[in-house]
Each structure stands twice: as structure tokens, then as C-alpha cells.
Amino acid sequence: MADIRLDLASLLIDVECELRNLGEWSHVPPSPAALASTQPFCIDTLTFSQWMQFVFVVRMRSLLESDTPLPRQCGIAPMAEEYFRGLGLDVAELVRLLNTIDEKLSSAS
């Protein structure tokens, strides 16, 4: 399980790098109210890129650092594909990374 956690930590770094490469990494965090949304992906208050940065990456890192049980899957690659469709960005690498994260989580259960 430790190897999976190390792999996931590395993949999260890669996701951050890819979001930066795409120009989708923000230097300004959303408000606490925006982060408190109860909607899936905070769809009513954040862009998907903001959700990835300020919710997904942060929560996954917290789980990895605290040795908390990991989710059995995340399945966010399809959401990434849908969100970025039509934005003119090449997100193939980001989607690949997200699929790899999901595969790692699925194999850990």
C-alpha cells in the first residue's frame, strides 16, 4: 500500500504540473463559501480546474499524508474530458494522469 501512496503522490504532482502547463492553475484561492459547495465538483461555485486544484489535489494529498484509507475510485477523467472539450486545450496528458490515478485507487481496494 505504501508504494501506491507514493505513486499517487507523484501523480498528483504531475497533475499540478499539467494544470500549470495548460494555464489552468490559479494563484488566487476561491472563497471559503465557494469551497463549501455541496454540489458535485462544486459545479455551482468553481470551475472544474479550480475544483481539481483546490479540492481534489488538496484532499488527496491530505489522505495520503494522514494515512487515511483511500477512496476505491475517483472516476474524474470523463469529467475532465467533458469540461475541457471545446476549450482548445490538449488535455490528453491530464486525462491519462487522471485515468492512472483511478486505476491505482481501484487496484488498491
C-alpha distances in whole Angstrom, upper triangle without the diagonal:
4,5,5,6,9,10,11,12,14,15,17,19,20,21,23,25,25,27,29,30,31,33,31,30,32,33,34,32,33,35,33,35,34,30,31,32,30,31,28,27,30,32,35,35,32,32,29,29,29,26,24,25,25,23,20,19,20,18,15,15,16,13,11,13,14,10,12,10,10,13,13,15,17,20,22,23,26,27,27,29,31,32,32,35,38,37,38,34,32,29,28,25,24,24,22,19,19,19,16,14,15,14,10,10,12,10,7,10
4,5,5,6,9,10,11,12,14,15,17,19,20,21,23,24,26,27,29,30,32,30,28,30,31,33,31,32,34,32,35,33,30,31,32,31,32,29,28,30,33,36,35,32,32,29,28,28,26,24,24,24,23,20,18,19,18,15,14,15,13,9,11,12,9,12,12,12,15,15,17,19,22,23,24,27,28,27,30,32,32,32,35,38,37,38,34,32,29,28,25,24,24,22,19,19,20,17,15,16,16,12,12,15,13,10,13
4,5,5,6,9,10,11,12,14,16,17,18,20,21,22,24,26,27,28,30,29,27,30,31,33,31,33,35,33,36,34,31,32,33,32,32,29,28,31,33,36,35,32,32,29,27,28,26,23,23,25,23,20,18,20,19,15,15,17,15,11,13,15,12,15,14,13,16,16,17,18,21,22,22,26,27,26,28,31,31,31,33,37,35,36,32,30,27,25,22,22,22,20,17,18,18,14,13,15,14,10,12,14,12,10,14
4,5,5,6,9,10,10,12,14,15,16,18,20,21,22,24,25,26,28,27,25,28,29,31,29,30,32,31,33,31,28,29,30,29,29,26,24,27,29,33,32,29,29,25,25,25,23,20,21,22,21,17,16,17,16,13,13,15,12,10,13,14,12,13,12,10,12,12,13,15,17,18,19,22,23,23,25,27,28,28,30,34,33,33,29,27,24,23,20,19,19,17,14,14,14,11,10,11,10,7,8,11,9,7,11
4,5,5,6,9,10,10,13,14,15,17,18,20,21,23,24,26,27,25,23,26,27,28,26,28,30,28,30,29,25,27,28,27,27,25,23,26,28,31,30,27,27,24,23,23,21,19,19,20,18,15,14,14,13,10,10,11,9,6,9,11,9,11,10,9,12,13,14,15,18,18,19,23,23,23,25,28,27,28,30,34,32,33,29,28,24,23,21,19,20,18,15,15,16,13,10,13,13,9,9,13,12,9,13
4,5,5,6,9,10,11,12,14,16,17,18,20,21,23,24,26,25,23,25,26,28,26,28,30,29,32,30,27,29,30,30,30,27,25,27,30,33,31,28,28,25,23,24,23,19,19,20,20,17,14,15,15,12,11,13,12,8,10,13,11,14,14,13,15,16,17,17,20,20,20,24,25,23,26,28,28,28,31,34,32,32,29,27,24,23,20,19,20,18,14,15,17,13,12,14,14,11,12,15,14,12,16
4,5,5,6,9,10,11,12,14,15,16,18,20,21,22,24,23,22,25,26,28,26,28,31,30,32,30,27,29,29,29,29,26,24,26,28,32,31,28,27,23,22,23,22,18,18,20,19,16,14,16,16,12,12,15,13,10,13,16,14,16,15,13,15,15,15,15,17,18,17,21,22,21,23,26,26,25,28,31,30,30,26,24,21,20,16,16,16,14,11,12,13,10,9,12,11,8,10,13,12,11,15
4,5,5,6,9,10,10,12,14,15,16,18,20,21,22,21,19,22,23,25,23,25,27,26,28,26,23,25,26,25,25,22,20,23,25,28,27,24,23,20,19,20,18,15,15,17,16,12,10,13,12,9,9,12,11,8,11,14,12,13,13,10,12,13,12,12,14,15,15,19,19,18,20,23,23,23,26,29,27,28,24,23,19,19,16,14,15,13,10,10,12,9,6,10,10,7,8,12,12,11,14
4,5,5,6,9,10,11,13,14,16,17,19,20,21,20,18,20,21,23,21,23,26,25,27,26,22,25,26,26,26,23,21,23,25,28,27,24,23,20,19,19,18,15,14,16,15,12,9,11,12,8,7,10,10,7,9,12,12,14,14,12,14,16,15,15,17,17,17,21,21,19,22,25,24,24,27,30,28,28,25,23,20,20,17,15,17,16,12,12,15,12,10,13,14,11,12,16,16,14,17
4,5,5,6,9,10,11,12,14,15,17,18,20,19,17,20,21,24,23,25,28,27,30,28,25,27,28,28,28,25,22,25,27,30,28,25,24,21,19,20,19,16,15,17,17,14,11,14,15,12,10,14,14,11,13,16,16,17,18,15,17,18,17,16,18,18,17,21,21,19,22,25,24,23,26,29,27,27,23,21,18,18,14,14,15,14,10,12,14,11,10,14,14,12,14,17,17,16,19
4,5,5,6,9,10,10,12,14,15,16,18,17,16,19,21,23,22,24,26,26,28,26,23,26,26,26,25,22,20,22,24,27,26,23,21,18,16,18,17,13,13,16,16,12,10,13,14,11,11,14,14,12,14,17,17,18,18,15,15,16,15,14,15,14,13,17,18,16,18,21,20,20,22,25,24,24,20,18,15,15,11,10,12,10,7,8,10,8,7,11,12,10,12,15,15,15,18
4,5,5,6,9,10,11,12,14,15,17,15,13,16,17,19,18,20,23,23,25,22,20,22,23,23,23,20,17,20,21,24,23,20,19,16,14,15,14,10,10,12,12,9,6,9,11,8,8,12,12,11,13,16,16,16,17,14,15,16,15,13,15,13,14,17,17,15,18,20,19,19,22,25,23,23,20,19,15,16,13,11,12,12,8,9,12,11,8,12,14,12,13,16,17,16,19
4,5,5,6,9,10,11,12,14,15,14,12,15,16,19,18,21,24,24,26,24,21,24,25,26,26,23,20,22,24,26,25,21,20,18,15,16,16,12,11,14,14,12,9,11,13,11,10,13,15,13,14,17,18,19,20,17,18,20,19,17,18,16,16,20,20,17,20,22,21,20,23,26,23,23,20,18,16,16,13,11,14,14,10,12,15,13,12,15,17,15,16,20,20,20,22
4,5,5,6,9,10,10,12,14,14,13,16,18,20,20,22,25,26,28,25,23,26,26,27,26,23,20,23,24,27,25,21,20,17,14,16,16,12,12,15,16,13,11,14,16,13,13,17,17,15,17,20,21,22,22,19,19,20,18,17,17,15,14,18,18,15,17,20,19,18,21,23,21,21,17,15,13,13,9,8,11,11,7,10,13,11,11,14,16,15,16,19,20,20,23
4,5,5,6,9,10,10,12,11,10,14,16,18,17,19,22,23,25,22,20,23,23,24,23,20,17,19,20,23,21,18,16,13,11,13,13,9,9,12,13,10,8,12,14,12,12,16,16,15,17,20,21,21,21,18,18,19,17,14,15,12,12,15,15,12,14,17,16,15,18,20,18,18,15,14,11,12,9,6,9,10,7,8,11,11,10,13,15,14,15,18,20,20,22
4,5,5,6,9,10,11,9,8,11,12,15,15,17,20,21,23,20,18,22,22,24,23,21,17,19,20,23,21,17,15,13,10,11,12,9,7,11,12,11,8,11,13,12,12,15,17,16,17,20,21,22,22,19,20,21,19,17,17,15,15,18,17,14,16,19,17,16,19,21,19,19,16,15,13,14,12,9,12,13,10,11,15,14,13,16,18,18,18,21,23,22,25
4,6,5,6,9,10,10,9,12,14,17,17,20,23,24,27,24,22,25,26,27,26,24,20,22,23,25,24,20,18,16,13,14,15,12,11,14,16,14,12,14,17,16,15,18,20,19,20,23,24,25,25,22,23,24,22,19,20,17,16,19,19,15,17,20,18,17,20,21,19,18,15,14,12,14,11,9,13,13,11,13,16,15,15,18,20,19,21,23,24,24,27
4,5,5,6,9,9,9,13,15,18,18,20,24,25,27,24,22,25,25,27,25,23,19,21,21,24,23,19,16,14,11,13,15,11,11,15,16,14,12,16,18,17,17,20,21,20,22,25,26,26,26,23,23,24,21,18,18,15,14,17,16,12,14,17,15,13,16,18,15,15,11,10,8,10,7,6,10,11,9,11,14,14,14,17,19,19,20,23,24,24,27
4,5,5,6,5,5,9,12,14,15,16,20,22,23,20,19,22,22,24,22,20,16,18,18,21,19,15,13,11,8,10,12,9,8,12,14,13,11,14,17,16,16,19,21,20,22,25,26,26,26,23,22,24,21,18,18,14,13,16,15,11,13,16,13,12,15,17,14,14,11,11,9,12,10,8,11,13,11,12,15,16,15,18,20,20,21,23,25,25,28
4,5,5,6,5,8,10,13,15,17,21,23,24,21,20,24,24,26,25,23,19,20,21,23,21,17,15,14,10,12,14,12,10,13,16,15,13,15,19,18,18,21,23,22,23,26,27,28,28,25,25,27,24,21,21,18,17,20,18,15,17,19,16,14,18,19,15,16,12,13,12,14,12,11,14,16,14,15,19,19,18,21,23,23,24,27,28,28,31
4,5,8,8,12,14,17,18,20,24,26,28,25,24,27,27,29,27,25,22,23,23,25,23,20,17,16,12,15,17,14,13,17,19,18,16,19,22,21,20,24,25,24,26,29,30,30,31,27,27,28,26,23,22,19,17,20,19,15,16,19,17,14,17,18,14,14,10,10,10,12,11,10,14,15,14,16,18,19,19,22,23,24,25,27,29,29,32
4,5,8,11,14,16,18,19,23,25,26,23,22,26,25,27,25,23,19,21,20,23,21,17,14,13,10,13,15,13,13,16,18,17,16,19,22,21,21,24,26,25,27,30,31,31,31,28,27,28,25,22,21,17,16,18,16,13,14,16,13,10,13,14,11,10,7,8,8,11,10,9,12,14,14,15,18,19,19,21,23,24,25,27,29,30,32
4,6,8,11,13,15,17,20,23,24,21,21,25,24,26,25,23,20,20,20,22,20,16,13,13,10,12,15,13,12,15,18,18,16,19,22,22,22,24,26,26,27,30,31,31,32,29,28,30,27,23,23,19,18,20,18,15,16,17,15,12,15,15,12,12,9,11,11,15,14,12,16,18,17,17,21,22,21,24,26,26,27,29,31,32,34
4,6,10,12,13,14,18,20,21,18,17,21,20,23,21,20,16,16,16,18,16,12,10,9,6,8,11,10,9,12,14,14,14,16,18,19,19,22,24,24,25,27,29,28,29,26,25,27,24,20,20,16,16,17,15,12,14,15,12,10,14,15,11,13,10,12,11,14,14,11,14,17,15,15,19,20,19,21,24,24,25,27,29,29,31
4,7,9,10,12,16,18,20,17,16,20,20,22,21,20,16,17,17,19,16,13,11,11,7,7,10,9,7,10,13,13,12,13,16,17,17,19,21,21,22,25,27,26,27,25,24,26,24,20,21,17,17,19,17,14,17,18,15,14,18,18,15,16,14,15,14,17,15,13,16,18,16,16,20,20,19,21,24,24,24,27,29,29,31
4,5,7,9,13,15,17,14,14,18,19,21,21,20,16,16,17,18,15,12,11,12,9,7,11,11,8,9,13,14,13,14,17,18,18,20,22,23,23,25,28,27,29,26,26,28,26,22,23,19,20,22,19,17,19,20,17,16,20,20,17,19,16,18,17,20,19,16,19,21,19,19,23,24,22,24,27,27,26,29,32,31,33
4,7,10,13,15,18,16,15,19,20,23,23,23,19,18,20,20,17,14,14,15,12,10,13,14,10,11,14,16,15,14,18,19,18,20,23,23,23,25,28,28,30,28,28,30,28,25,26,23,23,25,23,20,23,24,20,20,23,24,20,22,20,22,20,24,22,19,22,24,22,22,26,26,24,27,30,29,29,32,34,33,35
4,7,9,12,14,13,13,16,18,21,21,21,18,17,18,18,14,12,13,15,12,10,13,14,11,10,14,16,15,15,18,20,19,20,23,24,24,26,28,28,30,28,28,31,29,25,26,23,24,26,23,21,24,24,21,21,24,25,21,23,21,24,22,26,24,21,24,26,24,23,27,28,26,28,31,30,30,33,35,34,35
4,7,9,11,10,9,13,14,18,18,19,16,14,16,16,12,10,12,13,12,8,10,12,9,7,11,14,13,12,15,17,17,17,20,22,21,23,26,25,27,25,25,28,26,23,24,21,23,24,21,20,23,23,20,21,24,25,22,24,22,24,23,26,24,21,23,26,23,22,26,27,24,26,29,28,27,30,33,31,32
4,7,8,6,7,10,11,15,15,16,14,11,13,13,9,8,10,12,12,8,9,12,10,8,10,14,14,13,15,18,18,18,21,23,23,24,27,26,27,25,25,28,26,22,24,20,22,24,20,19,23,22,19,20,23,24,22,24,23,25,23,26,25,22,24,26,24,23,26,27,25,26,29,29,28,30,33,32,33
4,5,5,6,9,11,14,16,17,15,12,14,13,9,10,13,15,15,11,12,15,14,11,12,16,17,15,17,20,20,20,22,25,24,25,28,26,28,27,26,29,28,24,26,23,25,26,23,22,26,25,22,23,26,27,25,28,26,29,27,30,29,25,27,30,27,26,29,30,27,28,32,31,30,32,35,34,34
4,5,5,6,9,12,14,16,15,12,15,14,10,11,15,16,17,13,13,16,14,11,11,15,16,14,15,19,19,18,20,23,23,23,25,24,26,25,24,27,26,23,25,23,26,27,23,23,27,26,23,25,28,29,27,30,29,31,28,31,30,26,28,30,28,26,29,30,27,28,31,30,28,31,34,32,32
4,5,5,7,10,12,15,14,11,13,11,8,10,14,16,17,14,13,17,16,13,13,17,18,17,17,20,21,20,22,25,25,25,28,26,27,26,25,28,27,24,25,23,26,26,23,23,27,25,22,25,28,29,27,30,29,31,29,32,31,27,28,31,29,27,30,31,28,28,32,32,29,32,35,33,33
4,5,6,10,10,12,11,7,10,8,5,7,10,12,14,10,10,14,13,10,11,14,16,15,16,19,20,20,22,24,25,25,27,25,26,25,23,26,25,21,22,20,22,23,19,20,23,22,19,21,24,25,23,26,25,27,25,28,28,24,25,28,26,23,27,28,25,26,30,29,27,30,33,32,32
4,6,9,10,11,10,7,10,10,7,8,11,12,13,10,8,12,11,8,8,11,13,12,12,15,17,16,18,20,21,21,23,21,23,21,20,23,22,19,20,18,21,22,18,19,22,21,19,21,24,26,24,27,25,27,24,27,26,23,23,26,24,21,24,26,23,23,27,26,24,27,30,28,28
4,6,9,11,11,8,11,11,9,10,14,15,16,13,11,15,15,11,10,13,16,14,13,17,18,17,19,22,22,22,24,21,23,21,20,23,22,20,21,19,23,23,20,21,24,23,21,24,26,28,27,30,28,30,27,30,29,25,26,28,26,24,26,28,25,24,28,28,25,27,30,29,28
4,6,8,9,5,8,7,7,9,12,13,15,13,11,14,15,12,11,14,17,16,15,18,20,19,20,23,24,24,26,23,23,22,20,23,21,18,20,18,21,21,18,19,22,21,18,21,24,26,25,28,27,29,26,28,28,24,24,27,26,23,25,27,24,23,27,27,25,27,30,29,28
4,7,8,7,9,9,10,11,14,14,17,15,12,15,17,14,12,14,17,17,15,18,20,19,20,23,24,23,25,22,22,21,18,21,19,17,18,17,20,20,17,19,22,21,19,22,25,27,26,29,28,30,27,29,29,25,24,27,26,22,24,26,23,22,26,26,23,25,28,27,26
4,6,5,6,7,9,10,12,12,15,14,11,14,16,15,12,14,17,17,16,18,21,21,21,24,26,25,26,23,23,21,18,20,19,16,16,15,18,17,14,16,19,17,16,19,21,23,23,26,26,27,24,26,27,23,22,25,24,21,22,25,22,21,25,26,23,24,27,27,26
4,5,6,9,10,10,12,10,14,13,10,12,15,14,11,11,15,16,14,16,19,19,19,22,24,24,25,22,21,19,16,17,15,12,12,11,14,14,11,13,16,14,14,17,19,21,21,24,23,24,21,23,23,20,19,22,21,17,19,21,19,17,21,22,19,20,24,24,23
4,5,8,9,8,8,7,10,9,6,8,11,11,8,9,12,13,13,14,17,18,18,20,22,23,24,21,21,18,16,18,15,12,12,9,12,13,9,11,14,13,11,14,17,19,19,22,20,21,18,20,20,17,16,19,18,15,17,19,17,16,20,21,19,20,24,23,23
4,5,6,6,8,8,11,9,7,10,12,10,9,11,14,14,14,16,19,19,19,22,24,24,25,23,23,21,18,21,18,15,16,13,16,16,13,14,17,15,13,16,19,21,20,23,22,23,21,23,23,20,19,23,21,18,21,23,20,20,24,24,22,24,27,27,26
4,6,6,7,7,11,10,8,11,14,13,12,13,16,17,17,19,21,22,22,25,27,27,28,26,26,23,21,22,20,16,16,13,16,15,11,13,15,13,11,14,16,18,17,21,20,22,20,22,23,19,19,22,22,19,21,23,21,21,24,26,24,25,28,28,28
4,6,8,10,13,12,11,14,16,15,14,16,19,19,19,21,24,24,25,27,29,29,31,28,28,26,24,26,23,20,20,17,19,19,15,16,19,16,14,17,19,20,19,23,23,25,23,26,26,23,23,26,25,22,25,27,25,24,28,29,27,28,32,32,31
4,7,10,12,9,9,13,14,12,12,15,17,17,18,20,22,22,24,26,27,28,30,27,28,26,24,26,24,20,21,18,20,20,16,17,19,18,15,17,20,21,19,23,22,25,23,26,26,22,23,26,25,22,25,27,25,25,28,29,27,29,32,32,32
4,6,8,6,6,10,10,9,10,12,14,15,16,18,20,20,22,24,25,26,28,26,26,24,22,25,22,18,19,15,17,17,14,14,17,15,12,14,17,18,17,20,19,21,19,22,22,19,19,23,21,19,22,24,22,22,26,26,25,27,30,30,30
4,5,5,6,9,10,10,11,12,14,16,17,18,20,21,23,24,26,27,29,27,27,24,23,25,22,18,17,14,15,15,12,11,14,12,9,11,14,15,13,16,15,18,16,19,19,16,17,20,19,17,20,22,21,21,25,25,24,26,29,29,30
4,5,5,6,9,10,10,10,12,14,15,16,18,20,21,22,24,25,26,25,25,22,20,21,18,14,14,10,11,12,8,7,11,10,7,9,12,14,12,15,14,16,13,16,16,13,13,17,16,13,16,19,17,17,21,22,21,23,26,26,27
4,5,5,6,9,10,10,11,13,15,15,17,19,20,21,23,25,26,25,25,22,21,22,19,16,15,12,12,14,11,8,12,12,9,9,13,15,12,15,12,14,12,15,15,11,13,16,14,13,16,18,17,18,21,22,21,23,26,26,27
4,5,5,6,8,9,10,11,13,15,16,17,19,20,22,23,25,24,24,22,21,23,20,17,17,14,15,16,13,12,15,15,12,13,16,18,15,18,16,18,15,19,18,14,16,19,17,15,19,20,18,19,23,23,22,25,27,27,28
4,5,5,5,6,8,10,11,12,14,15,17,18,20,21,23,21,21,19,17,20,17,13,14,11,13,15,11,11,14,14,12,13,17,19,17,20,18,19,16,19,18,14,15,18,16,14,17,19,16,17,21,21,19,22,25,24,25
4,6,6,5,6,8,10,10,12,14,15,16,18,20,21,20,20,17,16,18,15,12,13,9,11,13,11,9,13,14,12,13,16,18,17,19,16,17,14,16,15,11,12,15,13,10,14,15,13,14,18,18,17,19,22,22,23
4,6,6,5,7,10,11,11,13,15,16,17,19,21,20,21,18,18,20,18,15,16,13,14,17,14,12,16,17,14,15,19,21,18,20,17,18,15,18,16,13,15,17,14,13,17,17,15,17,20,20,19,22,24,23,25
4,6,6,6,8,10,11,12,14,16,16,18,20,19,20,18,18,21,19,16,17,15,17,19,16,15,19,19,16,18,21,23,21,23,20,22,19,21,20,16,18,20,17,16,19,20,17,19,22,21,20,23,25,24,25
4,6,5,6,8,10,10,12,14,15,16,18,16,17,15,14,17,16,13,15,12,15,17,15,14,18,18,16,18,21,24,22,24,22,22,19,21,20,16,17,19,17,14,18,19,15,16,20,19,17,20,23,22,22
4,6,5,6,8,10,11,12,14,15,16,15,15,13,12,14,13,9,12,10,12,15,13,12,16,17,15,17,20,23,21,23,20,21,17,19,17,14,14,16,13,11,14,15,12,13,16,15,14,17,19,18,19
4,6,5,6,9,10,11,12,14,15,15,16,13,13,16,14,12,14,12,14,17,15,14,17,19,17,18,21,24,22,23,20,20,17,18,16,13,15,16,12,11,14,14,11,13,16,15,14,18,20,18,20
4,6,5,6,9,10,11,12,14,14,15,14,14,17,16,14,17,15,17,20,18,17,21,22,20,21,24,27,25,27,24,24,21,22,20,17,18,20,16,15,18,18,14,16,19,18,16,20,22,20,21
4,5,5,6,9,10,11,12,11,12,10,11,14,14,12,15,14,17,19,18,17,21,22,21,22,25,28,26,28,25,25,22,23,21,18,19,20,17,15,17,17,14,15,18,16,14,17,20,18,18
4,5,5,6,9,10,11,10,11,8,9,12,12,10,14,13,15,18,17,17,20,22,21,22,25,28,26,28,25,24,21,21,19,16,17,17,14,12,15,14,10,12,15,13,11,15,16,14,16
4,5,5,6,9,10,10,12,10,12,15,15,14,17,16,18,21,20,19,23,24,23,24,27,30,28,29,26,25,22,23,20,17,19,19,15,14,17,16,13,15,17,15,14,17,18,16,18
4,5,5,6,8,8,11,10,12,16,16,15,19,18,20,23,22,22,25,27,25,26,30,32,30,32,29,29,25,26,24,21,22,22,19,17,20,19,15,17,19,17,15,19,20,17,19
4,6,5,6,5,7,7,9,13,14,13,17,17,20,23,22,22,25,26,25,27,30,33,31,33,30,29,26,26,24,21,21,22,18,17,19,17,14,15,17,14,12,16,17,14,15
4,6,5,7,8,8,11,13,14,14,18,18,20,23,23,22,25,27,26,27,30,33,32,33,30,29,25,25,23,20,21,21,17,16,18,16,13,15,16,13,12,15,16,13,15
4,6,8,11,11,14,17,18,18,21,21,23,27,26,25,28,30,29,30,33,36,34,35,32,31,28,28,25,23,24,24,20,19,22,20,16,18,20,17,16,19,19,16,18
4,5,9,10,14,17,18,18,22,22,25,28,27,27,30,32,30,32,35,38,36,37,34,34,30,31,28,25,26,26,23,21,23,22,18,20,21,18,16,19,20,17,18
4,6,8,12,14,17,18,21,22,24,27,27,27,30,32,31,32,35,38,37,38,35,34,30,30,28,25,26,25,22,21,22,20,17,18,19,16,14,17,17,13,15
4,6,9,12,15,16,19,20,23,26,25,25,29,30,29,31,34,37,36,37,34,33,30,30,28,25,25,25,22,20,21,20,17,17,18,16,13,16,16,13,13
4,7,9,12,13,17,19,21,24,24,24,27,29,28,30,33,36,35,37,34,33,29,29,27,24,24,24,21,19,20,18,15,15,16,13,10,13,13,10,10
4,6,8,10,14,15,18,20,20,21,24,25,25,27,29,32,32,33,30,29,25,25,23,21,20,20,17,15,16,15,11,11,13,10,7,10,11,8,8
4,5,7,11,13,15,17,17,19,21,22,23,24,27,30,30,31,29,28,24,24,22,20,19,19,17,14,14,14,11,9,11,10,7,8,11,9,8
4,7,10,13,15,17,17,19,21,22,23,25,27,30,30,32,29,28,24,23,22,20,18,18,16,14,13,13,10,8,9,9,5,5,8,7,6
4,6,9,11,13,14,15,17,19,19,21,23,27,27,28,26,24,21,20,19,17,15,15,14,11,10,11,8,5,8,8,5,5,9,9,9
4,6,8,10,11,12,14,15,16,18,20,23,23,25,22,22,18,18,17,14,12,13,12,9,9,10,8,5,9,10,8,9,12,12,12
4,6,7,8,10,11,13,14,16,17,21,21,23,20,19,16,15,16,13,11,12,12,8,7,10,9,6,9,11,10,10,13,15,15
4,6,5,6,9,10,11,12,14,18,18,19,17,17,13,14,14,11,9,11,10,7,8,11,9,8,11,13,12,13,16,17,18
4,5,5,6,9,10,11,12,16,16,17,15,14,10,10,11,8,5,8,8,5,6,9,9,8,11,13,13,14,17,18,19
4,5,5,6,9,10,11,14,15,17,15,15,11,11,13,11,8,11,12,9,9,13,13,11,14,16,16,16,19,21,21
4,5,5,6,9,10,13,14,16,15,15,12,13,14,11,9,13,13,10,11,15,14,13,16,18,17,18,21,22,22
4,5,5,6,8,12,11,13,11,11,8,10,11,8,7,10,11,9,10,13,13,13,16,18,18,19,21,23,24
4,6,5,6,10,10,12,10,10,7,9,11,9,7,10,12,10,11,14,15,14,17,19,19,20,23,24,25
4,6,5,9,10,12,12,13,11,12,15,13,11,14,16,13,14,18,18,17,19,22,22,22,25,27,27
4,6,8,8,11,11,12,10,13,15,12,11,15,16,14,15,19,18,18,21,23,22,23,26,28,28
4,6,5,8,7,8,7,10,12,10,10,14,15,14,15,18,19,19,21,23,23,24,27,28,30
4,6,7,8,9,9,11,14,13,12,15,17,16,17,20,21,20,23,25,25,26,29,30,31
4,5,8,10,11,13,16,15,15,18,20,19,20,23,24,24,26,29,29,30,32,34,35
4,6,9,10,13,15,14,15,18,19,18,20,23,23,24,26,28,29,30,32,34,35
4,7,9,12,14,14,15,17,19,19,21,23,24,25,27,29,30,31,33,34,36
4,6,9,11,10,12,14,16,16,18,20,21,22,24,26,27,28,30,31,33
4,6,8,9,10,12,13,14,16,17,19,20,22,23,25,26,28,29,31
4,5,5,6,8,10,11,12,14,15,17,18,20,21,22,24,26,28
4,6,5,6,9,10,10,12,14,15,16,18,20,21,22,24,26
4,5,5,6,9,10,10,12,14,15,16,18,20,21,23,25
4,5,5,6,9,10,11,12,14,15,17,18,20,21,23
4,5,5,6,9,10,11,12,14,15,16,18,20,22
4,5,5,6,9,10,10,12,14,15,16,18,21
4,5,5,6,9,10,11,12,14,15,17,19
4,5,5,6,9,10,11,12,14,15,17
4,5,5,6,9,10,10,12,14,16
4,5,5,6,9,10,10,12,15
4,5,5,6,9,10,11,13
4,5,5,6,9,10,11
4,5,5,6,9,10
4,5,5,6,9
4,5,5,7
4,5,6
4,6
4
